[in-house]
Amino acid sequence: MEPAWIESATAWIAEHPVAAGAAIFLIAFCDAVVLLGIVVPALPLLFAVGALVGLGHISGPYALVCATLGAFIGDALSYWIGHRWGPQLRSRWPFSRYPQWLDRGEAMFRRHGVKSIFIARFVGAVRPFVPAIAGMLHMPLRRYALPSLVACIAWSALFLAPGWVLGRSYDAVAAVADRLALVLGALAVAVALVWAVVLYTWRWFADHADTLLARALRWTRQHPRLGPYAAALIDPNRPESPSLLMLAVCLLAISWAWFTLVASLLASGGPLALDHTIHDFMWSLRNPLADRLMAALACIGDASVLGPAVLVALAYLLWRKRWMAAAHFAAAIVFGLVFTSLLEAAIDMPRPPTAPAGFGFPSVAVTMCTIVFGFFAVLIARELPGRTRVWPYLLAGVITTLVAFARLYLGAHWPSDLVGGTLFGVLWLLALGIAYRRHVQRSFWMRPLAWLFYGTFTVAALWHAPRTADTLLARFAAATPTTVMEAGTWWRDGWRELPAQRNERDQRRRWPLDVQVAGPLDPLRERLEAHGWQVQPQADWIATLGLLDDDAAARDQPVLPATLDAQAEALLMVHPGASGEEEFVLRLWRAPVRLDDGTPLWIGTSQTLRLNKPLAVATLWLPVSDDGRAHAMVRDALQGLDVAEAPHPHGETPVLRVRTTPAGED
């Protein structure tokens, strides 16, 4: 089964094949119409359409024609609107309120002429306005139509292509990457979202600083009691007033968000329902290839990484005799740690079931990343020219997001811990940033300081993360099963209570769990090795990247890991097939129950894998239907041990039960 949105869309398309084309037409049409194009999210929608094309649920040529026609007719309507109203369009709402919408399109049109019709098709900010500008300037329809049609064809093909490719390779990606693609995709989305929030918030304040400053000055004159205090922040004779006002407004907004979150947590007496939902979802994404990466990212918020960067920056500031800057930076860190510790002690927030001791509300690592990188941005951003001042804030947001996402993935914190830590860190650095900006006006050469701080952080992270990741990861291993079963009961009929297949949303990855083993795995491994099976170590990132090597022999390409309830395989054994394009594997995981006598219990699957080269990019071993050949090979190799076999009541899959140590009378 495909992901939920694909499943729902597929069912609808199967019932309404013609209407699917109408929907594609409408998406492209709305994206091209002036004003509508601002609000219609055509890119993700066309990406989804492309994925459905790649999966074979929609005809590719049909989708391309519908998207092209929708875009072309939408452009034509925008052209007609511009031609009909002409320059009067500027005086009508909403263009009279937001003249920059048309100004950008007109600037492009005057700069590039007819070529702008093609260029604008691929620039989201001006795409729906350039056709209207062409109509306003009375470009002849003959000159407009052909470039518009060519642009619409190219645009439709380009915007459908990524989803199309993904759909074509979906089976391979889902079978091999397990949840890795979802983890990396979610991380990319989180980073992109924070990047966009920081960037557009900063730009909005930069564009509206003068207007906000004027309104604030009027307010101070109307409130003689509170006005003088506010006026101290927005003195028009100080060049820092716009920045101070921006910090003050953000301070008020973040304060409201922070206290709202704390009040919600205190009122609920613990984590919110959303915390549990997100935590369970992230735990379900655990994957061996992603685990170590996330553990390494989580480590970059440690004191061993932040500390050297802070000490180097403070040493430089003291050497340059920037006493106030050094004092404020030190105060930001020291009091940030103190306040975070006090909050953690004052707010008794239950930890997630996957979190060991030492992780609470708010997250210390996330809070300190926010404070350290955020206040450093306050220190150096004022020395940067123009709009490049946003870059230190963007770096602060990205690094904090990486640490927060990694700790959420590992199950170290509830989302509320991370949001609370971020909000508190931003709150504290804004308050200190206002104090610093109010008392320090001297500029200094910040480039050496920036190189020292970011360079030291990078070196410390590269040194510390690989050495600490495994230790941190060990603290977040899957919990020991709490369900206990009597050993004799398991052998007789208790095995029927264990799952018959993997718990996966994708039907193609619900592999049957056709092997159950009680006892140590060494005797089983020795029996299999005597029959030609080989143990494959857990594949790492280097082995995964090696899949891209076309020159490597098929036998040298690893079988990539898979998970069962967030656990990596305890044992993965491979047997070569008769041809070079086939292999048999046995995967074993720890079972979700444990036996009362302490005997370890394992559950697994036997599979036949076939060599596959999706998109001719990588060589992958993918599971295929084998009519029980792999299961039979495992059963035959284990003859001599205590074995039994019977069909599972759920799914009728034959389940092989194995005891690797002698058992008493049952």
C-alpha positions as a printed Julia matrix, in Angstrom:
666×3 Matrix{Float64}:
   0.0     0.0     0.0
   1.29    3.43   -0.86
   1.35    6.27    1.68
  -2.09    7.49    2.8
  -2.36   10.45    0.42
  -1.43    8.26   -2.55
  -3.89    5.58   -1.46
  -6.75    8.11   -1.21
  -5.82    9.83   -4.47
  -5.47    6.5    -6.27
  -8.93    5.38   -5.19
 -10.45    8.67   -6.35
  -8.62    8.59   -9.69
  -9.71    4.99  -10.31
 -13.31    6.11   -9.96
 -12.92    9.43  -11.8
 -10.18    9.08  -14.49
 -11.47   12.0   -16.57
 -12.0    14.22  -13.53
  -8.34   13.68  -12.59
  -7.36   15.54  -15.75
  -9.8    18.31  -14.85
  -8.17   18.62  -11.43
  -4.71   18.88  -13.0
  -6.04   21.49  -15.42
  -7.54   23.48  -12.53
  -4.29   23.42  -10.52
  -2.26   24.82  -13.42
  -5.01   27.27  -14.39
  -5.34   28.78  -10.91
  -1.57   29.03  -10.57
  -1.43   31.12  -13.77
  -4.31   33.52  -13.07
  -3.32   36.91  -11.7
  -3.85   37.05   -7.89
  -4.91   33.38   -7.64
  -1.38   32.35   -8.49
  -0.16   33.88   -5.24
  -2.16   31.54   -3.02
  -2.39   28.29   -5.02
   0.43   25.85   -4.0
   0.95   24.52   -7.53
   4.45   23.12   -6.96
   3.58   20.52   -4.27
   0.33   19.65   -6.03
   2.04   19.04   -9.37
   4.75   17.09   -7.56
   2.01   14.84   -6.16
   0.48   14.49   -9.64
   3.9    13.52  -11.02
   4.26   10.87   -8.32
   0.92    9.38   -9.31
   2.07    9.37  -12.93
   5.26    7.55  -11.97
   3.26    4.98  -10.01
   1.14    4.32  -13.08
  -2.14    5.71  -11.78
  -2.34    8.6   -14.29
  -1.3     8.65  -17.94
   1.82   10.79  -18.31
   0.91   12.41  -21.67
  -2.63   13.05  -20.41
  -1.33   14.81  -17.28
   1.16   16.84  -19.34
  -1.52   18.01  -21.79
  -3.94   18.94  -18.99
  -1.3    20.89  -17.07
  -0.14   22.68  -20.23
  -3.67   23.66  -21.24
  -4.47   24.88  -17.73
  -1.34   27.02  -17.57
  -1.81   28.41  -21.09
  -5.48   29.35  -20.6
  -4.7    30.83  -17.18
  -1.96   32.96  -18.71
  -4.37   33.99  -21.47
  -6.94   35.11  -18.88
  -4.28   37.17  -17.08
  -3.27   38.69  -20.44
  -6.92   39.58  -21.15
  -7.34   41.17  -17.71
  -4.27   43.33  -18.26
  -5.37   44.24  -21.79
  -8.94   45.01  -20.66
  -8.1    47.29  -17.73
  -4.74   48.64  -18.88
  -3.01   51.12  -16.54
  -6.26   51.4   -14.54
  -5.42   48.01  -13.03
  -2.93   49.74  -10.74
  -5.66   51.83   -9.14
  -7.85   48.85   -8.28
  -7.67   46.81   -5.11
  -5.52   44.93   -4.21
  -2.93   46.34   -6.64
  -3.48   49.82   -5.25
  -2.45   48.5    -1.83
   0.35   46.26   -3.05
   1.81   47.98   -6.12
   5.02   45.98   -5.82
   3.24   42.95   -7.28
   2.91   44.61  -10.65
   6.14   46.59  -10.33
   8.24   43.4   -10.2
   6.54   41.96  -13.26
   6.85   45.21  -15.19
  10.54   45.55  -14.32
  11.19   42.03  -15.64
   9.1    42.65  -18.75
  10.88   45.9   -19.62
  14.27   44.3   -19.01
  13.75   41.11  -21.04
  10.86   41.87  -23.41
   9.28   38.78  -24.98
  11.79   36.53  -23.19
  10.22   37.57  -19.88
   7.09   35.55  -20.78
   9.23   32.4   -20.79
  11.41   33.38  -17.82
   8.49   34.39  -15.6
   6.89   30.93  -16.01
   9.63   29.57  -13.73
   9.76   32.44  -11.2
   6.97   32.01   -8.7
   6.92   35.59   -7.43
   6.09   37.13  -10.83
   4.6    34.17  -12.77
   0.93   35.27  -12.61
   1.7    38.97  -13.2
   3.88   39.07  -16.32
   1.03   38.0   -18.67
  -1.1    40.78  -17.17
   1.76   43.25  -17.72
   2.02   42.09  -21.36
  -1.68   42.84  -21.76
  -1.37   46.22  -20.0
   1.4    47.25  -22.4
  -0.69   46.03  -25.37
   1.74   43.43  -26.64
   0.23   41.96  -29.83
  -1.48   38.64  -29.19
   0.49   37.04  -32.05
   3.78   37.83  -30.3
   2.47   36.76  -26.9
   0.79   33.41  -27.68
   3.69   31.32  -29.03
   6.22   32.11  -26.25
   3.47   31.53  -23.69
   2.61   28.11  -25.15
   6.26   27.0   -25.29
   6.8    28.2   -21.71
   3.7    26.35  -20.48
   4.81   23.08  -22.07
   8.3    23.36  -20.58
   6.91   24.4   -17.18
   4.46   21.48  -17.04
   7.13   18.96  -17.95
   9.65   20.39  -15.48
   7.25   20.59  -12.55
   5.81   17.11  -13.14
   9.22   15.49  -13.64
  10.49   15.29  -10.0
   7.35   13.54   -8.76
   7.33   11.37  -11.89
  10.88   10.19  -11.2
  10.1     9.62   -7.53
   7.02    7.6    -8.41
   8.98    5.44  -10.84
  11.59    4.72   -8.18
   9.14    4.49   -5.25
   9.28    0.7    -4.95
  13.06    0.69   -4.81
  13.26    3.59   -2.37
  10.59    2.14   -0.09
  12.08   -1.34   -0.1
  15.66   -0.31    0.49
  15.69    2.97    2.34
  12.99    1.84    4.76
  12.01    5.0     6.65
  15.28    6.75    5.85
  13.74    8.8     3.05
  10.97    9.97    5.37
  13.48   10.96    8.07
  15.68   12.93    5.7
  12.65   14.46    4.02
  11.17   15.55    7.35
  14.52   17.03    8.38
  14.75   18.95    5.09
  11.21   20.26    5.55
  11.94   21.37    9.13
  15.12   23.19    8.08
  13.38   24.79    5.1
  10.47   25.94    7.27
  12.72   27.53    9.88
  14.85   29.08    7.13
  11.75   30.62    5.54
  10.35   31.87    8.87
  13.62   33.55    9.85
  14.29   34.97    6.39
  10.83   36.38    5.71
  10.35   37.63    9.26
  13.63   39.52    9.04
  12.83   40.88    5.57
   9.36   41.96    6.62
  10.75   43.94    9.54
  13.48   45.38    7.31
  10.89   46.55    4.76
   8.48   47.94    7.35
  10.9    49.27    9.97
  10.31   52.93    9.11
   6.53   52.56    9.19
   6.62   50.7    12.5
   9.0    53.28   13.93
   6.68   56.14   12.96
   3.68   54.4    14.52
   5.61   53.7    17.7
   6.66   57.36   17.96
   3.02   58.45   17.61
   2.09   56.02   20.35
   4.72   57.43   22.71
   3.28   60.92   22.27
  -0.23   59.7    23.09
   0.82   57.9    26.3
   2.74   60.28   28.56
   3.35   57.7    31.27
   4.56   54.68   29.31
   5.68   56.63   26.29
   9.07   57.82   27.62
  10.14   54.23   28.33
   9.25   53.13   24.83
  10.81   56.24   23.33
  14.14   55.21   24.81
  14.12   52.26   22.42
  12.99   54.13   19.33
  14.9    57.38   19.49
  14.94   58.6    15.86
  18.39   60.1    16.41
  19.86   56.63   17.0
  20.65   54.55   13.89
  19.98   51.39   15.9
  16.34   52.31   16.57
  14.86   50.1    13.78
  16.82   47.1    15.04
  15.84   47.81   18.64
  12.21   48.12   17.66
  12.38   44.82   15.78
  13.89   43.11   18.82
  11.27   44.63   21.1
   8.35   43.51   18.94
   9.81   40.01   18.69
  10.32   40.02   22.46
   6.64   40.71   23.06
   5.51   38.06   20.56
   7.88   35.38   21.89
   6.92   36.21   25.49
   3.27   35.64   24.67
   4.06   32.34   22.92
   6.3    31.17   25.78
   3.81   31.84   28.56
   0.97   30.35   26.49
   2.95   27.11   26.08
   3.9    26.92   29.77
   0.3    27.61   30.82
  -0.94   24.84   28.5
   1.54   22.35   29.92
   0.74   23.25   33.52
  -3.0    23.1    32.84
  -2.73   19.65   31.24
  -0.41   18.39   33.96
   2.02   16.9    31.46
   2.72   16.5    27.76
   0.04   17.6    25.33
  -1.81   15.16   23.09
   0.15   16.54   20.15
   3.38   15.67   21.98
   2.39   12.02   22.17
   1.31   11.94   18.52
   4.53   13.45   17.19
   6.69   11.37   19.53
   5.05    8.11   18.42
   5.38    9.09   14.76
   9.07    9.98   15.08
   9.79    6.77   16.97
   8.17    4.81   14.17
  10.7     6.33   11.74
  13.72    4.8    13.47
  16.14    3.36   10.92
  19.69    2.01   11.35
  21.06    4.27    8.61
  19.43    7.34   10.15
  20.16    6.49   13.81
  23.86    7.3    13.85
  23.4    10.41   11.71
  20.76   11.75   14.1
  22.88   10.85   17.13
  25.78   12.79   15.63
  23.55   15.81   14.96
  22.17   15.64   18.51
  25.74   15.77   19.85
  26.54   19.14   18.26
  24.46   20.8    20.97
  26.73   19.43   23.7
  28.92   21.64   25.87
  31.98   19.96   24.34
  31.07   21.57   21.0
  29.5    24.88   22.03
  32.04   25.51   24.8
  35.21   25.83   22.66
  33.45   28.13   20.18
  32.23   30.39   23.0
  35.62   30.48   24.73
  37.43   31.38   21.5
  34.92   34.16   20.78
  35.2    35.53   24.32
  39.0    35.42   24.17
  38.96   37.41   20.93
  36.55   40.0    22.34
  38.68   40.42   25.45
  41.85   40.7    23.37
  40.22   43.43   21.29
  39.04   45.1    24.53
  35.38   44.8    23.64
  34.44   44.54   27.29
  30.7    45.15   26.9
  30.33   42.63   24.1
  32.24   39.99   26.07
  30.23   40.71   29.23
  26.89   40.45   27.46
  27.91   37.25   25.65
  29.09   35.67   28.91
  25.91   36.8    30.68
  23.77   35.32   27.93
  25.35   31.91   28.42
  25.72   31.84   32.22
  22.27   33.12   33.04
  20.78   31.04   30.23
  22.13   27.9    31.91
  20.94   29.05   35.33
  17.45   29.96   34.17
  17.1    26.72   32.2
  18.12   24.67   35.25
  15.62   26.55   37.41
  12.83   25.96   34.9
  13.7    22.28   34.65
  13.5    21.99   38.44
  10.33   24.06   38.75
   8.3    22.4    35.97
   7.92   18.69   36.63
   7.42   17.44   33.09
   7.26   13.64   32.7
   9.94   12.37   30.32
   9.08   10.41   27.18
   9.16    6.65   27.77
  12.18    6.45   25.46
  14.21    9.13   27.29
  16.77    8.26   29.97
  17.42   10.49   32.96
  18.86   13.92   32.21
  16.35   15.01   29.57
  13.58   17.34   30.68
  11.67   20.56   30.05
  13.03   22.69   28.52
  15.73   21.05   26.43
  19.07   22.41   27.67
  20.9    21.64   24.44
  18.3    23.35   22.25
  18.05   26.33   24.6
  21.8    26.84   24.66
  22.13   26.45   20.88
  19.48   29.15   20.5
  21.2    31.46   22.98
  24.78   30.91   21.8
  24.15   31.22   18.07
  21.35   33.74   18.46
  23.32   36.17   20.59
  26.4    35.75   18.43
  24.17   36.78   15.5
  23.16   39.88   17.46
  26.86   40.65   17.99
  27.97   40.45   14.36
  24.87   41.05   12.23
  25.0    44.84   12.64
  28.46   44.87   11.08
  27.3    43.15    7.89
  26.13   45.1     4.86
  22.47   45.31    3.83
  20.45   42.15    3.62
  23.43   39.91    4.39
  22.73   40.73    8.03
  20.17   37.93    8.06
  22.77   35.19    7.5
  23.91   34.8    11.14
  20.27   34.46   12.18
  19.67   31.87    9.46
  22.66   29.85   10.68
  21.35   30.05   14.24
  17.96   28.78   13.11
  19.38   25.93   11.03
  21.77   24.63   13.7
  19.12   24.81   16.41
  16.67   22.98   14.13
  19.18   20.2    13.41
  19.8    19.62   17.12
  16.09   19.77   17.99
  15.03   17.44   15.18
  17.73   14.9    16.02
  16.72   14.8    19.69
  13.07   14.5    18.75
  13.95   11.6    16.42
  15.89    9.8    19.16
  12.99   10.21   21.61
  14.99   12.34   24.05
  12.32   15.03   24.37
   8.7    15.83   23.8
   8.11   18.44   21.1
   7.04   20.81   23.91
  10.5    20.49   25.47
  12.1    21.58   22.22
   9.64   24.37   21.44
   9.82   25.58   25.03
  13.63   25.57   24.97
  13.72   27.45   21.69
  11.19   30.06   22.81
  12.93   30.58   26.13
  16.31   30.91   24.4
  14.91   33.45   21.94
  13.2    35.32   24.8
  16.41   35.63   26.77
  18.62   36.59   23.84
  16.11   39.25   22.72
  16.09   40.83   26.17
  19.87   40.79   26.34
  20.14   41.87   22.71
  18.08   44.99   23.44
  20.3    45.79   26.42
  23.44   45.29   24.35
  22.22   47.36   21.41
  21.13   50.16   23.76
  24.53   50.5    25.41
  26.99   49.56   22.64
  27.3    51.6    19.48
  30.94   51.02   18.58
  31.54   48.96   15.47
  34.37   46.48   15.12
  35.83   44.25   12.47
  33.71   41.13   12.82
  35.09   38.9    10.07
  37.97   37.41   12.15
  35.54   36.85   15.03
  33.03   35.1    12.76
  35.72   32.85   11.26
  37.03   31.96   14.71
  33.6    31.21   16.19
  32.08   29.23   13.32
  35.4    27.54   12.48
  35.94   26.39   16.07
  32.37   25.13   16.26
  32.8    23.15   13.03
  36.1    21.58   14.13
  34.72   20.73   17.59
  31.58   19.2    16.06
  33.57   17.08   13.58
  35.81   15.85   16.4
  33.16   15.29   19.06
  30.16   13.91   17.16
  31.74   10.72   15.71
  33.23    9.86   19.11
  30.01   10.37   21.05
  27.29    9.28   18.64
  27.45    5.56   19.47
  27.41    6.2    23.21
  24.42    8.51   22.91
  22.63    6.11   20.6
  23.05    3.27   23.09
  21.04    5.29   25.62
  18.07    5.35   23.24
  17.89    1.69   22.29
  14.42    0.2    22.1
  13.05   -0.65   25.54
  12.98   -4.24   26.76
   9.6    -5.87   26.03
   7.27   -5.79   29.01
   5.02   -8.66   27.9
   6.19  -11.92   29.5
   5.3   -15.39   28.22
   6.0   -18.79   29.76
   8.6   -20.61   27.65
   6.57  -23.8    27.32
   3.47  -21.85   26.41
   5.36  -20.11   23.61
   6.48  -23.42   22.13
   3.03  -25.0    22.25
   0.73  -22.21   21.02
   1.93  -18.89   22.41
   3.89  -18.29   19.2
   0.56  -17.64   17.53
   0.24  -14.41   19.54
   3.35  -12.93   17.94
   2.78  -10.79   14.84
   2.42  -12.53   11.49
   3.91   -9.66    9.49
   5.74   -6.36    9.87
   3.61   -3.44   10.95
   4.06   -1.26    7.87
   1.75    1.18    6.08
   3.08   -0.01    2.73
   1.53   -3.35    1.86
   4.63   -4.35   -0.14
   6.76   -4.01    2.97
   4.57   -6.05    5.29
   6.93   -8.98    5.01
   5.66  -12.19    6.65
   7.42  -12.97    9.93
   7.9   -16.68    9.3
  10.73  -17.53   11.73
  10.75  -17.52   15.56
  13.86  -18.47   17.54
  14.26  -19.06   21.28
  17.77  -19.09   22.69
  21.16  -17.65   21.74
  21.76  -17.06   18.05
  25.25  -18.57   17.83
  24.09  -22.19   17.31
  21.67  -21.04   14.62
  24.34  -18.97   12.92
  26.79  -21.88   12.92
  24.23  -24.23   11.35
  23.44  -21.73    8.62
  27.11  -21.0     7.93
  27.71  -24.74    7.48
  25.15  -24.62    4.66
  26.67  -21.66    2.82
  24.99  -18.77    4.6
  27.11  -15.76    5.56
  26.65  -13.09    8.23
  26.46   -9.61    6.77
  27.45   -6.77    9.11
  25.03   -3.89    9.44
  25.44   -1.72    6.34
  26.61    1.82    7.05
  26.58    5.01    4.98
  29.81    4.12    3.17
  28.31    0.82    2.06
  25.1     2.57    1.05
  26.93    5.1    -1.1
  28.76    2.17   -2.68
  25.46    1.16   -4.28
  26.09    3.94   -6.79
  29.24    2.19   -8.04
  28.28    0.53  -11.32
  31.62   -1.3   -11.5
  31.13   -3.2    -8.23
  30.13   -6.84   -8.55
  26.59   -7.69   -7.5
  27.88  -10.0    -4.74
  29.78   -7.08   -3.24
  26.68   -4.91   -2.94
  25.25   -5.06    0.6
  21.7    -5.85    1.59
  20.52   -2.7     3.3
  19.05   -2.89    6.82
  15.39   -2.9     7.78
  13.65   -2.31   11.09
  10.94   -3.97   13.13
   9.27   -1.66   15.64
  12.21    0.76   15.47
  14.77   -2.03   16.04
  17.64   -2.87   13.71
  18.27   -6.51   12.83
  20.07   -8.51   15.48
  21.23  -10.9    12.76
  21.27  -10.63    8.96
  22.46  -13.69    7.0
  22.8   -13.95    3.22
  23.0   -16.98    0.92
  23.96  -16.5    -2.75
  21.52  -17.76   -5.34
  22.23  -19.9    -8.36
  22.46  -16.79  -10.57
  24.38  -13.67   -9.83
  21.17  -11.66   -9.67
  19.48  -13.49   -6.81
  20.16  -13.86   -3.08
  18.38  -15.34   -0.07
  18.38  -13.58    3.29
  17.28  -14.22    6.85
  16.58  -11.22    9.07
  16.07  -11.62   12.83
  14.93   -9.01   15.34
  14.25   -9.15   19.05
  10.67  -10.34   19.58
   8.08   -8.02   21.15
   7.66  -10.42   24.09
  10.16  -12.09   26.4
  10.18  -15.55   27.95
   9.83  -16.0    31.7
  12.99  -18.09   32.1
  15.21  -15.38   30.57
  15.72  -17.19   27.27
  16.08  -14.58   24.49
  13.33  -14.69   21.87
  13.74  -13.56   18.26
  11.39  -13.12   15.34
  12.31  -12.74   11.68
  11.65  -13.18    8.02
  13.21  -15.2     5.2
  13.29  -13.55    1.77
  14.43  -13.92   -1.79
  16.09  -10.78   -3.16
  16.65   -9.92   -6.78
  19.1    -7.43   -8.26
  17.47   -4.25   -9.47
  18.73   -1.02  -11.0
  15.97    1.59  -10.65
  16.58    4.54  -12.99
  19.99    3.0   -13.8
  21.46    4.89  -10.85
  22.09    2.33   -8.11
  22.3    -1.43   -7.72
  19.77   -2.62   -5.16
  18.66   -5.94   -3.73
  14.84   -5.91   -3.6
  12.55   -8.58   -2.09
  10.41  -10.59   -4.49
   7.8   -13.3    -4.15
   9.6   -16.66   -3.97
   6.94  -19.33   -3.22
   8.67  -20.18    0.06
  12.12  -21.02   -1.35
  14.04  -18.95    1.2
  11.93  -20.33    4.05
  12.61  -23.88    2.91
  16.37  -23.24    2.73
  16.38  -21.96    6.3
  14.3   -24.91    7.53
  16.55  -27.45    5.83
  19.71  -25.83    7.2
  18.4   -25.94   10.78
  17.55  -29.64   10.82
  19.21  -31.08   13.93
  18.0   -28.27   16.17
  14.67  -28.43   17.96
  12.31  -27.19   15.22
   8.59  -27.21   14.52
   6.43  -25.64   11.83
   2.79  -24.68   11.52
   0.76  -22.04    9.7
   0.1   -18.79   11.52
  -3.61  -18.28   12.26
  -3.39  -14.73   10.9
  -2.27  -14.93    7.29
  -1.71  -18.7     7.06
   2.04  -18.14    6.63
   4.09  -21.23    7.71
   6.03  -20.22   10.81
   9.24  -22.06   11.66
   9.88  -22.33   15.44
  13.43  -23.04   16.56
  14.97  -23.71   19.97
  18.75  -23.42   19.92
  19.21  -24.89   23.42
  17.82  -28.16   24.82
  14.4   -27.71   26.4
  12.85  -29.52   29.32
   9.6   -31.41   29.18
   6.83  -29.06   28.07
